[in-house]
Amino acid sequence: MKRIAYYGGSFDPVHRGHLASGAALIGQFELDEFVYIPAFHAPHKVRLKPTSAYDRYAMLCLATQDEKKQTVSRIEIEMPERPFTVETLARINNERHDDQSFFVMGADSWMDIRTWRDWETVLTMANHIVVTRPGVDVTTNHVTEQIRGSIVDLRGSNETVHSSDERRRIYLTDAVNLDISGTEIRRKVRDGDASWGDDVTPEVANYIEKYQIYK
């Protein structure tokens, strides 16, 4: 049985915070594989128009090309209709039912979880890892008491999660202490602030410049 984490998000663009999360979680949860799943478009963020899914997929591939345990999946961008997470997890569970799955989300996604379709079901379909970051107040009072009972708070701890029992768990971790925002990177590119290059890998920076992403 493999231990595989799936990190869903827009990755607009993928930055060093995302990559640091992958590396840290591989160690903390003893993962065999860490899979990024770029969303075609987050269905619950109807007012936001993301960068082309294919550009975001390409940048993820460039950023992870030298990372043996970090891979990128096309599971959402190749589906005929824009899937919700509940549908993506159902497909993963069907195709990889012998694996132990973890679904990774950022602090903002966790705080917005009640806007997701069938959010309570989503939280029971896999183990979940919530990656906190500086400046975002991560709380648990917005979810039900039953869900709070499955939360394991690893913040402030270097504890390694060796295994999970049959009950699905939600882990809160501050294993990565980087405050990098895709929104800020896009703004800096538009404003001509060259400091954005420090927040992404050279390969991603070259791609953004070559194809004039975010201009």
C-alpha positions in Angstrom: 0.0 0.0 0.0 1.4 3.4 -1.0 0.9 6.6 0.9 0.0 9.3 -1.6 -0.9 12.9 -1.1 -2.9 14.9 -3.6 -2.6 18.7 -3.5 -5.5 20.4 -5.3 -5.4 24.1 -6.2 -5.1 26.7 -8.9 -1.3 27.0 -8.6 -1.5 30.4 -10.4 1.5 30.3 -10.5 3.2 27.4 -8.6 5.7 29.0 -6.2 8.3 28.0 -3.7 5.7 27.8 -0.9 3.9 25.0 -2.8 7.2 23.2 -3.5 8.3 23.5 0.1 5.0 22.1 1.3 5.5 19.1 -0.9 9.0 18.4 0.4 8.0 18.9 4.0 4.9 16.7 3.8 6.7 13.9 2.1 8.9 13.8 5.2 6.3 14.4 7.9 3.8 11.9 6.5 6.3 9.4 5.1 4.7 9.7 1.6 5.6 7.6 -1.4 4.3 10.3 -3.8 3.1 13.9 -3.7 0.7 14.7 -6.6 -0.2 18.2 -7.6 -3.7 18.5 -9.2 -4.2 21.8 -11.0 -7.8 22.7 -11.1 -9.3 23.5 -14.5 -11.2 26.2 -12.5 -12.2 26.1 -8.9 -16.0 25.7 -9.2 -16.7 27.5 -5.9 -14.8 30.6 -7.0 -17.2 31.6 -9.7 -16.1 35.2 -9.9 -12.4 34.5 -10.5 -11.0 33.8 -13.9 -7.7 31.8 -13.6 -4.8 31.6 -16.0 -5.1 28.9 -18.6 -5.1 25.4 -17.0 -2.5 24.4 -19.6 -0.1 27.1 -18.6 -0.5 26.3 -14.9 0.0 22.6 -15.7 3.2 23.4 -17.7 4.6 25.5 -14.9 4.0 22.8 -12.4 5.8 20.2 -14.6 8.8 22.6 -15.0 8.9 23.3 -11.2 8.9 19.6 -10.3 10.9 18.1 -13.1 13.8 17.2 -10.8 11.7 16.0 -7.9 11.3 12.2 -8.0 8.4 12.0 -5.5 6.6 15.1 -6.7 4.4 14.7 -9.8 1.6 16.5 -11.6 -1.8 15.0 -12.5 -4.1 16.0 -15.4 -7.1 14.4 -13.8 -9.1 17.6 -13.5 -8.0 19.5 -16.6 -8.8 16.5 -18.9 -12.3 15.8 -17.5 -15.0 16.9 -19.9 -16.7 19.0 -17.3 -15.1 21.1 -14.6 -15.2 18.7 -11.6 -15.8 19.4 -8.0 -13.4 18.0 -5.4 -16.0 15.5 -4.3 -15.9 14.0 -7.8 -12.2 14.1 -8.1 -11.7 12.2 -4.8 -14.4 9.7 -5.8 -12.4 9.0 -9.0 -9.1 8.7 -7.1 -10.6 6.3 -4.5 -12.0 4.2 -7.3 -8.7 4.0 -9.3 -6.3 3.8 -6.3 -8.5 2.1 -3.7 -5.5 0.1 -2.3 -3.5 3.2 -1.4 -3.7 5.4 1.6 -4.7 8.8 0.3 -4.2 12.3 1.8 -5.8 15.4 0.3 -3.8 18.6 0.9 -5.3 22.1 1.0 -4.0 25.5 1.9 -5.2 27.5 4.9 -7.5 29.7 2.7 -9.2 26.7 1.3 -9.8 25.2 4.7 -11.4 28.4 6.0 -13.6 28.4 2.9 -14.4 24.7 3.0 -18.1 25.3 3.7 -18.4 26.8 0.2 -17.4 23.5 -1.4 -20.0 21.2 -2.8 -20.8 18.3 -0.4 -18.0 19.6 1.8 -18.8 17.3 4.8 -18.6 14.3 2.4 -15.3 15.6 1.0 -13.8 15.6 4.5 -14.7 11.9 4.9 -13.3 10.6 1.6 -9.6 10.8 2.4 -7.3 11.9 5.1 -6.8 15.7 4.8 -3.8 17.9 5.5 -4.3 21.6 6.0 -1.1 23.5 5.4 -1.2 26.8 7.4 0.8 29.9 6.5 1.7 33.1 8.3 -1.0 35.7 8.4 -3.9 33.3 8.0 -5.9 32.6 11.1 -6.7 28.9 10.9 -9.6 27.9 13.2 -12.0 25.0 13.5 -15.2 26.5 14.7 -16.7 26.8 11.2 -17.0 23.0 10.9 -19.3 20.6 12.7 -18.5 19.1 16.1 -18.2 15.6 14.5 -15.6 16.9 12.0 -13.7 18.7 14.8 -13.4 15.3 16.5 -11.3 14.0 13.6 -8.8 16.9 13.6 -5.3 16.3 14.7 -3.4 19.5 15.4 0.3 19.1 14.6 1.2 22.8 14.7 4.3 23.5 16.7 5.3 19.8 16.5 7.9 17.9 14.5 5.9 14.7 15.0 6.0 12.2 12.1 2.7 10.6 11.1 3.6 7.0 10.5 0.1 5.6 9.8 -3.5 6.4 10.0 -6.3 4.3 11.5 -9.4 3.4 9.5 -11.0 6.7 10.6 -10.3 9.6 8.3 -8.3 12.3 10.0 -7.7 16.0 9.3 -4.2 17.2 10.1 -3.3 20.8 10.7 0.4 21.4 10.1 2.7 24.4 10.1 5.6 22.4 8.6 6.2 25.2 6.1 6.6 28.7 7.3 6.6 30.6 4.1 4.3 33.5 3.4 4.1 33.5 -0.4 1.0 34.4 -2.3 0.2 33.8 -6.0 -2.0 36.9 -5.9 1.1 39.0 -4.9 3.2 37.3 -7.6 0.7 38.2 -10.3 0.4 41.8 -9.0 4.2 42.2 -9.0 4.5 40.9 -12.6 1.8 43.3 -13.7 3.5 46.2 -11.9 7.0 45.4 -13.2 8.3 44.6 -9.7 11.1 42.1 -10.5 11.2 40.7 -6.9 8.5 38.2 -7.9 11.3 36.1 -9.5 12.6 35.1 -6.0 9.3 33.4 -5.2 9.3 30.9 -8.1 11.9 28.6 -9.6 14.0 29.9 -12.5 12.2 27.6 -14.9 8.8 29.0 -13.9 10.2 32.5 -14.1 11.5 32.0 -17.6 8.1 30.5 -18.6 6.2 33.5 -17.2 8.5 35.9 -19.0 8.6 34.0 -22.3 4.9 33.6 -22.7 3.9 36.9 -21.0 1.8 35.3 -18.3 0.1 37.8 -16.1 0.9 40.8 -18.3 
